[in-house]
């Protein structure tokens, strides 16, 4: 993608980390247990590859067309397989956004002045920017801790995360009884999705 080299590499690291964590979720329990983990892993790793600065490597047009085909197929799968999931609409929109960005880059790759030409359709780009800006604010607000209830009988704090409590019960050491692995820490899932939302918002700004 066109833009700052430093920002590009930061996006690569962020998306690769998020995609790698989704792969851990998929390996630990499969999509039936962890929802659309496979699709999110594909999106995270695909975004990491897409975010590599254009000054380092400029993929040929057929690579972007390949992106569009792969994520178009993933969007179709999300529409059919993940039907009924509460996360399906956001997941589907993310796949379609990847198709849109790949198609936009394919239209300018290799053309005269491609490095300085804005890609994409302004109206579509603006709509996606508004959606992802709203999603990032909403998802970020959900991660804010709620004030704890006072009193000895109040139980766990209202903002306490179930995964964190389970980790405390697991006992010392990674091999303790009931130990919670990284892939089973469900509190990391919304943080992972928020990270990919921020990355998507940043990448759309470069179009």
C-alpha positions as CSV (number, residue, x, y, z in Angstrom):
1,X,0.0,0.0,0.0
2,X,1.1,3.6,-0.6
3,X,1.9,5.6,2.5
4,X,4.6,6.0,5.2
5,X,7.1,3.2,5.3
6,X,7.1,3.2,9.1
7,X,3.3,3.0,9.3
8,X,3.3,0.3,6.7
9,X,5.7,-2.0,8.7
10,X,3.7,-1.3,11.9
11,X,0.6,-2.4,10.1
12,X,2.4,-5.5,8.9
13,X,3.4,-6.4,12.5
14,X,-0.1,-5.7,13.9
15,X,-2.0,-7.7,11.2
16,X,0.4,-10.6,11.3
17,X,0.1,-10.8,15.1
18,X,-3.7,-10.7,14.9
19,X,-3.7,-13.3,12.1
20,X,-1.4,-15.5,13.9
21,X,-3.5,-15.4,17.0
22,X,-6.6,-16.4,14.9
23,X,-4.6,-19.3,13.6
24,X,-4.0,-20.4,17.2
25,X,-7.7,-20.2,17.9
26,X,-8.5,-22.2,14.8
27,X,-5.9,-24.9,15.7
28,X,-7.1,-25.2,19.3
29,X,-10.8,-25.7,18.7
30,X,-11.8,-25.4,15.1
31,X,-14.3,-23.0,13.6
32,X,-17.2,-24.6,15.4
33,X,-15.8,-23.5,18.7
34,X,-14.1,-20.2,17.9
35,X,-16.5,-18.8,15.2
36,X,-15.0,-17.4,12.0
37,X,-11.4,-17.8,13.2
38,X,-10.3,-19.2,9.9
39,X,-11.7,-16.2,8.0
40,X,-10.2,-13.8,10.4
41,X,-6.8,-15.5,10.2
42,X,-7.0,-15.2,6.4
43,X,-7.9,-11.5,6.7
44,X,-5.2,-10.7,9.2
45,X,-2.4,-12.4,7.2
46,X,-3.8,-11.0,3.9
47,X,-3.8,-7.5,5.4
48,X,-0.3,-8.0,6.6
49,X,0.9,-8.9,3.1
50,X,-1.1,-6.0,1.6
51,X,0.3,-3.5,4.0
52,X,4.0,-4.1,3.0
53,X,5.1,-0.6,1.8
54,X,5.1,-0.1,-1.9
55,X,8.6,1.3,-1.7
56,X,9.8,-2.1,-0.7
57,X,7.9,-4.3,-3.1
58,X,5.2,-3.4,-5.7
59,X,3.2,-6.5,-6.6
60,X,2.1,-6.9,-10.2
61,X,-1.5,-6.5,-11.2
62,X,-2.2,-10.3,-11.2
63,X,-1.3,-10.5,-7.5
64,X,-4.0,-8.0,-6.7
65,X,-6.5,-9.8,-8.9
66,X,-5.6,-13.0,-7.0
67,X,-6.4,-11.2,-3.7
68,X,-9.8,-10.2,-5.1
69,X,-10.6,-13.8,-6.1
70,X,-9.4,-15.3,-2.8
71,X,-11.3,-12.8,-0.6
72,X,-14.3,-12.9,-2.9
73,X,-14.5,-16.7,-2.3
74,X,-14.0,-16.1,1.5
75,X,-16.9,-13.6,1.4
76,X,-19.1,-16.1,-0.3
77,X,-18.2,-18.7,2.2
78,X,-18.9,-16.3,5.1
79,X,-22.3,-15.6,3.6
80,X,-23.2,-19.3,3.3
81,X,-21.4,-21.0,6.2
82,X,-21.5,-18.3,8.9
83,X,-25.2,-17.5,8.4
84,X,-26.9,-16.7,11.7
85,X,-23.7,-15.6,13.4
86,X,-23.9,-12.3,15.2
87,X,-20.4,-11.4,13.8
88,X,-21.4,-12.5,10.2
89,X,-22.2,-9.0,8.8
90,X,-19.0,-7.4,10.1
91,X,-17.0,-10.4,8.9
92,X,-18.6,-10.3,5.5
93,X,-18.1,-6.6,5.1
94,X,-14.4,-7.0,6.0
95,X,-13.9,-9.6,3.3
96,X,-15.7,-7.4,0.8
97,X,-13.5,-4.4,1.8
98,X,-10.5,-6.6,1.1
99,X,-11.9,-7.3,-2.4
100,X,-12.5,-3.6,-2.9
101,X,-9.0,-2.6,-1.9
102,X,-7.4,-5.3,-4.0
103,X,-9.4,-4.3,-7.0
104,X,-8.6,-0.7,-6.4
105,X,-4.9,-1.4,-6.3
106,X,-5.1,-3.5,-9.4
107,X,-6.5,-0.6,-11.4
108,X,-3.6,1.7,-10.6
109,X,-0.7,-0.8,-10.5
110,X,1.7,-0.3,-13.4
111,X,-0.1,2.7,-14.8
112,X,1.5,6.1,-15.4
113,X,1.7,8.0,-12.1
114,X,0.3,5.0,-10.2
115,X,2.3,5.9,-7.1
116,X,0.5,9.3,-6.9
117,X,-3.0,8.3,-8.0
118,X,-5.8,7.7,-5.6
119,X,-7.3,4.3,-5.9
120,X,-10.9,3.3,-5.5
121,X,-14.2,5.1,-5.7
122,X,-14.4,8.0,-3.3
123,X,-18.0,7.3,-2.3
124,X,-17.3,3.6,-1.5
125,X,-14.1,4.5,0.3
126,X,-15.9,7.2,2.4
127,X,-18.7,4.7,3.4
128,X,-16.1,2.1,4.5
129,X,-14.2,4.7,6.4
130,X,-17.3,5.8,8.2
131,X,-18.2,2.3,9.1
132,X,-14.8,1.3,10.4
133,X,-14.3,4.5,12.3
134,X,-17.6,3.8,14.1
135,X,-16.7,0.1,14.6
136,X,-13.3,1.1,16.1
137,X,-14.9,3.5,18.5
138,X,-17.6,1.0,19.5
139,X,-15.2,-1.9,19.9
140,X,-12.8,0.2,21.8
141,X,-15.5,1.4,24.2
142,X,-16.5,-2.2,24.9
143,X,-12.9,-2.9,26.1
144,X,-12.9,-0.2,28.6
145,X,-13.1,-1.5,32.2
146,X,-16.4,-0.9,34.1
147,X,-16.1,0.5,37.6
148,X,-15.9,-2.2,40.3
149,X,-18.7,-2.7,42.8
150,X,-17.6,-1.9,46.4
151,X,-18.3,-4.2,49.3
152,X,-17.0,-7.7,50.3
153,X,-20.1,-9.5,49.0
154,X,-20.1,-7.8,45.6
155,X,-18.1,-10.6,43.9
156,X,-16.0,-10.0,40.9
157,X,-15.7,-6.5,39.4
158,X,-18.3,-5.7,36.8
159,X,-15.5,-5.1,34.3
160,X,-13.7,-8.4,35.1
161,X,-13.1,-10.6,32.1
162,X,-14.1,-14.3,32.4
163,X,-10.8,-15.4,30.8
164,X,-8.8,-13.5,33.4
165,X,-10.7,-15.1,36.2
166,X,-10.3,-18.6,34.6
167,X,-6.5,-17.9,34.4
168,X,-6.4,-17.1,38.1
169,X,-8.2,-20.3,39.0
170,X,-5.9,-22.4,36.7
171,X,-3.1,-22.4,39.3
172,X,0.6,-21.7,38.8
173,X,2.5,-22.8,35.8
174,X,1.4,-23.6,32.3
175,X,0.8,-27.2,33.1
176,X,-1.4,-26.6,36.2
177,X,-4.9,-28.0,36.4
178,X,-7.3,-26.2,34.2
179,X,-4.6,-24.1,32.6
180,X,-5.8,-21.6,30.0
181,X,-3.9,-21.5,26.8
182,X,-3.5,-18.4,24.7
183,X,-6.0,-19.7,22.1
184,X,-8.6,-20.1,24.9
185,X,-8.4,-16.6,26.3
186,X,-11.6,-15.3,24.9
187,X,-10.9,-11.8,26.2
188,X,-8.3,-11.5,23.5
189,X,-10.8,-12.0,20.6
190,X,-12.4,-8.5,20.8
191,X,-9.0,-6.9,21.1
192,X,-7.8,-8.9,18.0
193,X,-10.9,-7.7,16.1
194,X,-10.3,-4.1,17.2
195,X,-6.7,-4.3,16.0
196,X,-7.8,-5.5,12.6
197,X,-10.5,-2.8,12.5
198,X,-7.8,-0.1,13.2
199,X,-5.6,-1.6,10.5
200,X,-8.4,-1.7,8.0
201,X,-9.3,2.0,8.8
202,X,-5.6,3.0,8.3
203,X,-5.3,1.1,5.0
204,X,-8.5,2.6,3.6
205,X,-7.0,6.1,4.3
206,X,-4.1,5.3,2.0
207,X,-6.5,4.6,-1.0
